[in-house]
Amino acid sequence: MGFIARDGKIVYDKAFGYDDIEGKTVLKTDAIFRIASQTKAITSVALMTLFEEGKFLLDDPVSKYIPEFLKPTVVDKFNEKDTTYTTIPAKREITIRDLLTHTSGIDYPEIGSSHMKAIYAKSHIPVGFVTDPLVLRDEIKLLAKLPLKHQPGEEFTYGLNTDILGYLIEVLSGINLDQFFQQRIFKPLGMKDTYFYLPPSAYPRLVTIFSEDKQGRLIKYTTETIASADYPKVKGTYFSGGAGLSSTIKDYAIFLQMLLNGGIYNGQRILSRHTVELMTSNQIGDLKLDTDKFGLGFAVTTLNSQAKLGISQGSFAWGGYWGTSYWADPKEHLVCLIFLQQSPLRHDEIHDKFRVLVYQALDD
């Protein structure tokens, strides 16, 4: 499914293909997708609304608000045979900025580095697609007791940072993340189809996840390593700020258009223009993230990245585990999304080809 808006007007909104292997159910534009890590941008924006209210500063230590993160340690030596390890003290505390930029040293279960995956597996740290009756508070406090992959601020390591930020929102606001999103983001923007756990009336619109066999033929997703495909359909209690949301392509486009508008959409101001600029500027200095940089919740296109596909320098972007991706281009006033639901997605060049097609179509 593809979506393009320019100058705040929808110019392309089309669904392709089918929602079943048999080819009987045509995919529709109001289909609901598991957006996984696209949740991170929403959590980051939600947190920054509290930043604007003076509830915290970016360089505050996380332990100021979540005491379990006091005096973090870093893995020193790791034994691959029995997954035991030794630690050394961290040189400094983890800050909220570290979490927003994925420079804290916190890694990911299931998809992270081998030794950190093993450490997290021992403590049963969830990746974010949760069907069990877990609560965010308990899992974040458990994560806080585990060591870091590296010293805070010294590397970019994509990890569970935004799940911690989700719990931080709960601490600062006094309500759970699901309620905060509804009150502060979804309802003001009119995002009526974005949920952690879907209401039963929306179940029929949840897209089927596909996979591929060894011959590259499309099959229904059955792997249980990461999550059951039906996790959005349970009456869940775990609000993963890093991966838990499902949404329609149009709902997420509204969220991106708000950012492209400088924090406002349809008369509803979510953030100030300066805060949006702060979030979409390089916040990791010379640290490496391919040819991109990273802001506060978004990858940011550099001049080197622009040379790859033509996406304007200063555009901001990310994607999700199940094959969704987006970018917003302030220079060309573009909001662009392409949503799939497949794992593994061996033909992920389709995302880059979509980007090329968008920019070749500009004729002004």
PLY file of the C-alpha trace (Angstrom):
ply
format ascii 1.0
element vertex 364
property float x
property float y
property float z
element edge 363
property int vertex1
property int vertex2
end_header
0.00 0.00 0.00
1.36 3.41 -0.92
0.47 6.94 0.18
1.79 10.34 -0.89
0.71 13.81 0.22
2.23 17.03 -1.09
1.58 20.50 0.27
-0.86 18.89 2.69
-3.02 17.36 -0.05
-3.35 13.65 -0.77
-2.06 12.92 -4.28
-1.74 9.13 -4.06
-3.53 6.60 -1.84
-3.73 3.10 -3.30
-3.84 -0.48 -2.08
-2.51 -3.36 -4.15
-2.84 -7.12 -3.97
-4.73 -9.40 -1.66
-5.07 -10.06 2.05
-4.93 -13.84 1.70
-2.81 -16.47 -0.04
-5.76 -17.59 -2.15
-6.19 -14.13 -3.68
-9.84 -13.83 -2.72
-9.75 -10.83 -0.36
-8.74 -7.55 -2.01
-6.63 -5.27 0.19
-8.36 -1.97 0.96
-6.95 1.45 1.84
-8.51 1.37 5.33
-6.59 -1.79 6.25
-4.86 -1.81 9.64
-1.15 -2.66 9.73
1.15 -3.60 12.59
3.46 -0.58 12.47
5.94 -1.93 15.05
8.88 0.50 15.36
6.90 3.32 13.78
5.45 3.47 17.29
8.76 5.04 18.37
8.10 8.35 16.64
4.70 8.68 18.32
6.20 7.90 21.74
9.00 10.41 21.15
6.53 13.14 20.19
4.34 12.31 23.19
7.34 12.60 25.50
8.37 15.93 23.99
4.95 17.40 24.80
5.94 16.87 28.45
9.35 18.41 27.73
7.54 21.52 26.54
5.61 21.58 29.82
8.87 21.66 31.79
8.45 18.15 33.23
12.08 17.21 32.45
15.22 18.26 30.59
16.81 16.15 27.88
20.07 15.69 29.76
18.44 14.66 33.02
19.51 11.21 34.18
16.77 8.64 33.69
17.30 7.54 37.30
15.89 10.88 38.45
12.47 9.57 37.40
13.02 5.79 37.34
15.37 5.08 40.29
16.09 1.51 39.14
18.40 2.96 36.45
20.76 4.43 39.05
24.41 3.33 38.71
24.24 1.37 35.44
26.86 -1.22 34.51
28.37 -2.24 31.17
29.22 -5.75 29.94
32.97 -6.34 30.19
33.48 -10.01 29.35
30.88 -12.42 27.99
31.18 -16.22 27.89
29.45 -17.56 24.78
29.36 -21.14 26.15
27.30 -20.53 29.27
26.16 -16.88 28.67
27.74 -15.68 31.92
29.31 -12.24 31.98
31.19 -9.72 34.03
30.52 -5.99 34.19
32.22 -2.69 34.85
30.58 0.51 36.12
29.24 2.90 33.49
31.21 6.13 33.21
28.03 8.15 33.64
24.28 7.86 34.04
21.95 7.22 31.10
20.15 10.43 30.10
16.77 10.93 28.48
18.60 12.24 25.40
20.51 8.93 25.25
17.21 7.06 25.11
15.74 9.31 22.42
18.86 8.88 20.27
19.50 5.16 20.93
22.92 5.90 22.35
22.28 4.56 25.88
23.86 1.14 25.33
20.52 -0.68 25.66
20.09 -3.31 22.94
17.16 -5.36 21.59
15.94 -8.86 22.46
15.53 -11.18 19.47
17.11 -8.84 16.88
20.07 -7.31 18.75
23.67 -8.43 19.24
24.19 -12.09 20.14
25.44 -11.58 23.69
22.80 -9.01 24.62
20.06 -11.22 23.15
21.27 -13.99 25.43
21.31 -11.71 28.48
17.80 -10.43 27.76
16.49 -13.94 27.06
17.59 -15.11 30.52
15.43 -12.40 32.08
12.57 -12.86 29.59
12.67 -9.25 28.41
9.93 -8.80 25.73
10.63 -7.33 22.29
7.36 -5.39 22.30
4.83 -7.63 20.51
3.21 -8.94 23.67
0.30 -11.33 24.14
1.07 -12.28 27.75
-0.54 -10.31 30.64
2.56 -8.20 31.30
2.77 -4.60 32.55
5.26 -2.09 31.17
6.38 -0.90 34.60
7.52 -4.35 35.72
9.46 -5.16 32.57
11.24 -1.78 32.45
12.32 -2.10 36.08
13.67 -5.57 35.27
15.51 -4.23 32.21
17.07 -1.49 34.37
18.93 -4.12 36.41
20.67 -5.57 33.34
24.00 -4.34 31.95
24.50 -2.08 28.95
26.16 -3.16 25.70
28.50 -0.14 25.77
29.15 3.08 27.64
26.31 5.63 27.41
26.71 8.07 24.55
29.58 6.28 22.83
27.71 4.35 20.10
24.37 4.19 18.30
22.69 0.91 19.27
19.09 0.42 18.21
17.31 -0.98 21.24
14.50 -0.89 23.79
15.14 2.77 24.58
11.72 3.94 23.45
9.94 1.36 25.58
11.65 2.99 28.56
10.47 6.38 27.31
6.93 4.99 27.23
7.19 4.12 30.90
8.76 7.52 31.59
5.65 9.12 30.09
3.54 7.08 32.51
5.69 8.23 35.46
5.58 11.90 34.45
1.90 12.00 33.51
0.39 9.61 36.04
-1.64 7.72 33.40
-0.83 4.70 31.25
0.68 5.16 27.81
-2.43 4.03 25.98
-4.52 6.75 27.64
-1.84 9.39 27.11
-1.67 8.65 23.39
-5.43 8.83 23.06
-5.73 12.10 24.97
-2.67 13.95 23.67
-2.05 12.61 20.16
-4.79 10.46 18.60
-7.94 12.33 19.61
-6.64 15.85 18.81
-5.32 14.73 15.42
-8.31 12.58 14.53
-6.29 9.35 14.38
-9.29 7.05 14.85
-7.66 3.80 13.71
-4.47 3.68 15.79
-4.36 1.31 18.78
-2.10 -0.80 20.95
-4.76 -3.51 21.03
-7.59 -3.38 18.53
-11.26 -3.23 19.45
-13.09 -6.33 18.13
-14.89 -4.22 15.52
-11.51 -3.54 13.86
-10.31 -7.17 13.77
-11.50 -7.80 10.18
-9.31 -4.94 8.91
-6.06 -6.24 10.47
-3.81 -7.25 7.59
-2.50 -10.81 7.24
1.24 -11.22 7.73
3.01 -13.10 4.93
6.38 -14.79 4.73
8.46 -16.58 2.07
9.55 -20.17 1.68
13.06 -21.18 0.60
12.05 -20.85 -3.04
10.89 -17.28 -2.50
7.20 -18.15 -2.79
4.73 -16.22 -0.67
3.32 -18.15 2.30
1.36 -17.24 5.42
3.52 -16.17 8.35
3.78 -18.88 11.00
7.06 -18.13 12.83
6.52 -17.61 16.55
10.05 -16.36 17.34
9.15 -12.68 17.52
5.40 -12.80 18.12
2.12 -14.38 17.25
0.60 -12.65 14.24
-2.55 -12.02 16.27
-0.97 -10.00 19.09
-3.05 -6.87 18.26
-6.23 -8.91 18.82
-5.72 -9.76 22.49
-6.99 -7.72 25.43
-3.44 -6.68 26.25
-1.98 -4.70 29.12
1.57 -4.13 27.82
1.87 -0.76 26.08
5.17 -0.97 24.21
6.28 2.53 23.29
8.83 1.02 20.94
6.77 -1.41 18.91
3.19 -1.97 20.08
0.92 0.09 17.81
-1.19 -0.85 14.81
-2.56 1.80 12.46
-3.82 2.69 9.00
-1.57 4.35 6.46
-3.78 7.47 6.47
-3.73 7.80 10.27
0.06 7.71 10.29
0.17 10.20 7.41
-1.83 12.62 9.57
0.78 12.26 12.32
3.60 12.98 9.84
1.73 15.92 8.31
1.45 17.44 11.79
5.24 17.32 12.09
5.75 18.67 8.57
3.40 21.53 9.48
5.65 22.47 12.40
3.66 20.64 15.09
0.10 21.59 14.12
-2.69 19.88 12.18
-6.26 21.04 11.59
-5.89 23.73 14.22
-4.62 21.30 16.88
-1.10 22.12 18.04
0.80 19.13 19.41
4.32 20.59 19.52
5.99 23.91 18.86
7.84 24.48 15.61
11.16 24.72 17.45
10.63 21.39 19.19
9.95 19.70 15.86
13.16 21.24 14.51
15.02 19.93 17.57
13.65 16.42 17.05
14.49 16.30 13.34
18.07 17.59 13.55
21.24 15.54 14.09
21.54 14.65 17.77
24.27 11.99 17.56
27.17 14.13 16.28
29.79 12.01 14.52
28.39 8.64 15.60
27.62 6.32 12.68
24.18 5.27 11.42
24.91 4.22 7.83
24.90 7.51 5.91
22.05 9.00 7.98
22.08 10.71 11.34
19.52 10.44 14.13
17.43 13.08 15.86
15.08 12.57 18.79
13.09 9.62 17.48
13.82 9.85 13.74
16.57 9.07 11.25
17.60 12.31 9.53
18.74 12.41 5.89
22.24 13.81 5.37
23.87 15.14 2.21
25.50 11.74 1.74
22.11 10.04 2.06
20.58 12.47 -0.42
23.12 11.34 -3.00
21.82 7.75 -2.76
18.18 8.21 -3.84
17.53 11.93 -4.07
15.56 12.30 -0.84
16.15 15.86 0.34
18.68 16.56 3.07
16.81 17.17 6.32
14.04 14.65 5.61
13.14 12.43 8.56
12.17 8.78 8.44
11.95 5.31 9.98
10.07 2.05 9.54
8.72 -1.06 11.23
9.66 -4.73 11.59
6.77 -6.05 9.49
7.66 -4.09 6.35
6.26 -0.58 6.85
8.27 2.58 6.25
7.80 6.34 5.92
9.58 9.60 5.35
8.65 13.27 5.41
10.52 15.79 3.25
10.27 19.41 4.47
11.95 20.83 1.36
9.52 19.21 -1.09
6.57 19.27 1.36
6.11 15.51 1.00
4.64 12.88 3.31
5.28 9.40 1.90
4.52 5.93 3.24
4.70 2.38 1.94
3.13 -0.35 4.06
3.63 -4.11 3.70
3.17 -6.96 6.19
5.84 -9.58 5.62
8.64 -11.24 7.57
11.22 -11.94 6.38
11.03 -9.43 3.52
13.82 -10.47 1.19
12.74 -8.07 -1.55
12.95 -4.94 0.58
14.38 -2.96 -2.34
10.72 -2.17 -3.03
11.00 0.59 -0.42
13.87 2.28 -2.25
12.14 1.83 -5.59
9.08 3.57 -4.17
11.28 6.48 -3.10
12.77 6.74 -6.60
9.30 6.73 -8.17
8.12 9.52 -5.87
10.95 11.86 -6.75
10.95 11.18 -10.50
7.28 12.23 -10.51
8.07 15.78 -9.30
7.91 18.09 -12.33
7.90 21.59 -10.83
0 1
1 2
2 3
3 4
4 5
5 6
6 7
7 8
8 9
9 10
10 11
11 12
12 13
13 14
14 15
15 16
16 17
17 18
18 19
19 20
20 21
21 22
22 23
23 24
24 25
25 26
26 27
27 28
28 29
29 30
30 31
31 32
32 33
33 34
34 35
35 36
36 37
37 38
38 39
39 40
40 41
41 42
42 43
43 44
44 45
45 46
46 47
47 48
48 49
49 50
50 51
51 52
52 53
53 54
54 55
55 56
56 57
57 58
58 59
59 60
60 61
61 62
62 63
63 64
64 65
65 66
66 67
67 68
68 69
69 70
70 71
71 72
72 73
73 74
74 75
75 76
76 77
77 78
78 79
79 80
80 81
81 82
82 83
83 84
84 85
85 86
86 87
87 88
88 89
89 90
90 91
91 92
92 93
93 94
94 95
95 96
96 97
97 98
98 99
99 100
100 101
101 102
102 103
103 104
104 105
105 106
106 107
107 108
108 109
109 110
110 111
111 112
112 113
113 114
114 115
115 116
116 117
117 118
118 119
119 120
120 121
121 122
122 123
123 124
124 125
125 126
126 127
127 128
128 129
129 130
130 131
131 132
132 133
133 134
134 135
135 136
136 137
137 138
138 139
139 140
140 141
141 142
142 143
143 144
144 145
145 146
146 147
147 148
148 149
149 150
150 151
151 152
152 153
153 154
154 155
155 156
156 157
157 158
158 159
159 160
160 161
161 162
162 163
163 164
164 165
165 166
166 167
167 168
168 169
169 170
170 171
171 172
172 173
173 174
174 175
175 176
176 177
177 178
178 179
179 180
180 181
181 182
182 183
183 184
184 185
185 186
186 187
187 188
188 189
189 190
190 191
191 192
192 193
193 194
194 195
195 196
196 197
197 198
198 199
199 200
200 201
201 202
202 203
203 204
204 205
205 206
206 207
207 208
208 209
209 210
210 211
211 212
212 213
213 214
214 215
215 216
216 217
217 218
218 219
219 220
220 221
221 222
222 223
223 224
224 225
225 226
226 227
227 228
228 229
229 230
230 231
231 232
232 233
233 234
234 235
235 236
236 237
237 238
238 239
239 240
240 241
241 242
242 243
243 244
244 245
245 246
246 247
247 248
248 249
249 250
250 251
251 252
252 253
253 254
254 255
255 256
256 257
257 258
258 259
259 260
260 261
261 262
262 263
263 264
264 265
265 266
266 267
267 268
268 269
269 270
270 271
271 272
272 273
273 274
274 275
275 276
276 277
277 278
278 279
279 280
280 281
281 282
282 283
283 284
284 285
285 286
286 287
287 288
288 289
289 290
290 291
291 292
292 293
293 294
294 295
295 296
296 297
297 298
298 299
299 300
300 301
301 302
302 303
303 304
304 305
305 306
306 307
307 308
308 309
309 310
310 311
311 312
312 313
313 314
314 315
315 316
316 317
317 318
318 319
319 320
320 321
321 322
322 323
323 324
324 325
325 326
326 327
327 328
328 329
329 330
330 331
331 332
332 333
333 334
334 335
335 336
336 337
337 338
338 339
339 340
340 341
341 342
342 343
343 344
344 345
345 346
346 347
347 348
348 349
349 350
350 351
351 352
352 353
353 354
354 355
355 356
356 357
357 358
358 359
359 360
360 361
361 362
362 363
